[in-house]
Amino acid sequence: MHALRIFGWSFAITAVGVAAAGVLGGPRDAAIVAILAILEISLSFDNAVINATILRRMSEWWQKIFLTLGVLIAVFGMRLLFPIVIVALTAHLNPVDVFDLALNDSAQYADKLGNAHPAIAAFGGIFLFMIFLDFMFDGERDIQWIKKLEEPLRRAGQLDVLPIVIALVSLLVVGEAFSGDNTQQVLTAGVAGMATYLAVRGLGEFFESQGIGEEDEDTEDAGDDSAVGRGVATADTAAPARTGGSSKLVLATGRAAVFLFLYLEVIDASFSFDGVVGAFAISQNIFVIAAGLGIGAMYIRSLTVYLVRRGTLSEYIYLEHGAHYAIGALAIILAVSIETEVPEIVTGLVGVAFIGLALVSSIRHRRREAAAAGDDAGHGDEPDKSREPAAAPL
């Protein structure tokens, strides 16, 4: 029942969307909407894991906003309007003319969107690459999946500017060596993507530190009213933090939650770029594409909330690692796709592979911990023979 409540809206929107496509466009459009929804879900499962790592830091009210207003932004903003804005910027056209082009000449619109792909790939790629680098160079991260690789990077992460330097050098290499005749477009879009990431993340962290900035014990002493006054909320039933300690999480509200929400939406946009462009290989009707990808986005959001409510990231501790490796791989794929076409199936399989390996590793880790706990319990039941009286001589 808990899962049905979370996925209920997704099921309802799926039924309405597919039925509407069937009534307005016939069985073919209904089938295309269903195919695009499945494609979006398969390509964006790692997006759900990343979203969950951020969403669990937000209050339940903001989680509901993510499922309502966030879906409208994802469907109409990122899947319908944002591609029009991108075409208008790269083709130097009026957005109204681009929208008219999308309605009346979908083939030419698709062609112009394809021409904008280098800028889209550079913007989304550098944004995702920054997420990957910040995770790998996080000096405070205490859980490691591939220790031989992650431990040296974690130590190097004491130098805060290192991820930015690596990202800038990588952007220059891609712009000069792998972008063909689109060097200026790639570099401009890449710098814009990095600036967007740094601005949204920085503002979110600033307001979070202003609103939260206290240890869990201080929040417990201050009480719920005091916590809300500082812009935070507490959740007694929330899963414990990975590093242990108090079982009470401090959740962001107010301005901190606003910027975390914006950060989530930009991440979603970065994940959706390649899906929007690739969808034109299946259909050139912008409304069919928006409906199919929007349904998929709804399921990703429901899955995100499900992961948060069930505490899945705390139970399967390497899922977050697998998702970030998948993000790093997607950033590389986007860079390669500037000049070389990469099939959608490759992008989807890479993400699923990393998530699957991380899940298997997490399950093995839990079994080892359970076995060790069982051994400790067994030894604890044995009598201490050193304190037993010596056997009487015969």
N, C-alpha and C positions, 0 to 999 in steps of 0.2 A: 504493500500500500504506500509506503514511503516513496519508493521509486516511481509509482504511478502518479503521485502528486507532483513530483518534480518534472516528469516527462509528459504530463498530461497535456500541457499547452503544445508541446511539440507534436504529439499525436493528432491533436485537433487541427493545428495549422497544416499538417501534412494532408489530412483528409480534405480540408477546404481548398488548399492550393492545387492539389492534383485534380479535384473535382472541377474547380473553376477553369483550369487549363483544358480539361476535357470538354467542358461546355462551350467555351469561347473558341478554342482552336482545334478541337477534335482529339481522338485517341492518340494521335502521334505526338501532339504537344504535351498531353498528360504523361506519356511515357518518357519524353525528354525531361520534363520537370523531375520525375522520379529518378532518372539516371543522374542528372546533375546534382540532386540532393545526396545520393549515395557517393558520388565522386567527391563532393565537398567534405562529407564526413570522413571518408577514407584518407583524404589529404590533410585533414586538420585535427587528427586525434592528438598529436603532440601539442597543438595549440590549446586543447582543453586542459592538458596537464600543466602547461605554463600558466594559463589563466587561473587554475586552481591554486597555484602557489601564491598568487597575488590576491585572489578573491578571499582566501581564508583569513587575510589580514583586515577585511572589511566587515562592518556590522551586517546583521541579517537584512536590515532595511535596504542597505546598498546592494546586497546580493539580489534582492528582488528588483531593484532598479536595473541591475545588469541583465536580468531576464525580461524586462519589459521595455524600458526606454532603450537599453542597449541593443535589443533585437531590431527595433525600428531604425536605429543608426546603422546597424550592420546590413539590413536588407535594403533600405532606401538610400542610405548615405554611401556605404562602401561598395555595394554591389550594383547600384543604379546611377547615382549622381556622381560619385567620385571618378569613375572612368570617363564621364563626360567632361569633368573639369580637367582631367589629365590630357585628354585629346585637345581641349581648347587651349591649354597652355603650350603643348608641344607643337600643335599645328597652327598656332596663332590665329584661332578663330573665336568668334563670339560664342559663349556657351549656349545661347538660344539657337544659333545656327547648328551647333553640334547636336543638340537635342532633336532638332528637326531632321538632321541627317540620320540620326539613329532610328527615328520613326519611319522615314520615307525611303532611305537608301542604306539599309543595314549592312550591305556588302561593303560600301565605301567607308562606313563608320568602323566596321571591323578592320578594314585595311589601315585606317588611320590609327586605330588603337594598337594594331600590330606595330606600326611605325613608332609608337610611343613606348614600346616594350623596353628598349635600352634604359630609358629614364625610370620606368617602373621598376625594372630589375635592380638598378643601382640604388634607388631610394629604399626599396624593401629589403634588398640584400644587406646593405650596410646597417640598417636598423636591426635586423635579426642577428647580424654578426656581432654587434655591440652587446646584445643580450647574452649571446654565447660567451663572449670574452669576459664580460663582467661576472658571469657565473664561474668560469674557470679560474679567474684571478682573484676570486673572493677570499681574502686572507682570513676571514672569520668562519669559513665553512668547515665544519668538523666531520662531516660524513663524506667519504670518498668511495667511488665505485672502482675506477681503474687507478689504483694508488700510485703506481710507478709514473704515470703521466700527470695525475692531478696534484700530487704533493709538491713537485717542483714549481708548478704554476701557481699553486696556492701561496708558496713562500715568496715567489716573485711578485705576487699581488700586493705586497706591502708598499710597492711603488704605485700610487693611485693612478698616475697618468699613463701607465703602461698599456692598458686596453685601448685608450684613445690613440696612442702612437702607433700601435699595431694596426688598428683599423684604418688610420690615415695612409700608412704605407701600403696596406693592401688595396685601398681604393686607388692610389696612384698606379700601382702595378696593373690592376684591372683596366684602368682608364687608358694607360699607355700601350699595354701589350695585348689586351683581349677585347677591345671595344671597336676595332676597325675604324670606320669613319665617324663614329659617334662619341669620340673622346670628350669633347666639350659637354655634350649632353649628359654623359655618364658622370663626369666629375661634378658638374653642377648639381645633379640630382642626388649624388652620393653625399655631398657636403650638406645639402638640405636634409637628407635623411638622418645624418649624424647630429645635426643641430636640433632636429625635432626630438630625437631620442634623449639627448642631453638635457634639453629644456623641460620636457614632460617628466622625465625621471627625477631631475634635480628639484623641480617644484614640488613633486609628490613627496620626495624625501624631506624637503624643507618643512612643509606643512605637517607631515607626519611627526617629525621631531618636535615641532612646536606644540602639536596637539597631544602626542603621546609622551615621549621623552621621559617616562618614569618606569621604574621596575614594577613587576606585577605586585610585589608586596606593598608598594606605596599605594597602588590602585585599590587593593583590598582594604587598606586602612582608611582610605578616603571615602569609600562607599560609592554606590552607583551614581548618586546625584552629583557628587564632586567630579567623578570621572566624565560624565556627560558634559559638565560645564567646561572641562578642558578639551572637549572634542574627541572623547574616546568612549568605547563601550566595552563591557566585560562579558564573557560568556563562560558560565560554569561548566557547560556540557561540551565545550570545545575540546578537540584533541590536544594532548600535551605537545609542547614544542619538541622538535627533534632532539634538542640538546638536553632534554629532561627538565626537572625543576617543577615549578608550579603548573597545575593543570588548568589554570585560568589564563586565557589568552586576552591580550589587550587588542581591541579591534578599532580600526580607524573609522572615524565619522567626520562630518564637517568638511573643511577645506582639504584635509589630508585625503579623505575618501574621494573627493571630487577629482583630484589629480591622479589618484590611483585608477579611478574609473576612466579618465582620459587616456592614461597609459595603456589600459586594457584595450580600449578602442583602437589605438594606433597599432598595437600588436596585432589585433584582428585584421586591420587593414593590410599590414605587411604580409600576413599569411594569405590573404584573399587575392592579392594581385595576380599571382600566377593562375589561380583558379578562374578568375574573371576572364583573363586573356585566353586561357585554354578552352573555356566554355564556348567560344565562338567557333571552334572546330566542330561542335555538336549542333549548335543552333545560332542563328544570327538575330533572333528576336530578343531585344533587350528585356522585355517583360518576362518572357519564358526563362531567360537566364537568371534574372533577379529572383523569380519565384523559386526555381530549383536551388540556387545557391543560398537563398534566404532560408529555405526549409532546412538545409544542411547546417547553416549557421545556428539555427534554433536548437538543433540537437546537440551541437557542440557546447552551447551555453547551458543546456540542461545537464549535459554530462559534466561540465565544470562544477556546477552547483552540487551534483551528486557526489563527486569526488571530495568536495569540501565537507558536506554534511556527514558522509560516511567515514571521514578521516583516513581516506585511502592512502594519501601521501605519507602519513605517519606510519601506516602499516607496511607499505611497500616502499622502503626508503630510497631505492635507486630509480624510481619512476621519474623523479625530477631530473636526475642526471641523464637518463635516456632521452627525455624530451629536449634537453639543452644540446645534447649531441645531435639530435635530429634537426634542431634549429641551425646549428653550425653547418650541417650538411646541406640544408635548404639554402642557406646564404651562399654557399659555394656553387650550388646548382643554378641559382639565379644569376651569379656572375658568369658562369659558363654559357647560360642561355642567351646572353646578350648577342653572341655571334653564332651560337650553335643550338639548334633545336633539341630540347630535352623532352622526351615523352612524359606525359603526366603519370603514367604507371611507374616510372622510375622514381619520381618524386614521392609518390605515395608509398612505394615499397621500402624506400630508405627510411622514412619516418616510422613505419610499422615495425621494421626490423630493429631499430634502436629501442623503441618502446617495448617490444617483445623480449629482447635480451635483458633489458633492465628489469622487467617483470619477473623473468626466470631467476635472475640473480637475487632479487628481493625475496622471492619465495624460498630459495636455498638459504639465504641469510636467516630468515625467520625459523626455518627448520633447525639450523645449527644452534640458534639461540634457545629454542625449545628443548633440544637435546641436552644442551649444557645445563639448562635450568633443571631438567629431570635428573641429570647426574648429581648435581649439587644437592637436590632434595633427597636423593637416595643415600648419599653419603651422610647427610644430616640425620637420617633415621638410624644409622648404625651406632651401636654402643661404643663408648670410648674405652677400648681395651686397656689403655695405659692406667686407667683408674680402677680396674677390676682387681679384687684381691687375688693374690697368688693361689694357685691350686694347692690344696692340702696334700702333703706327702702321703704316699701309700704305705 
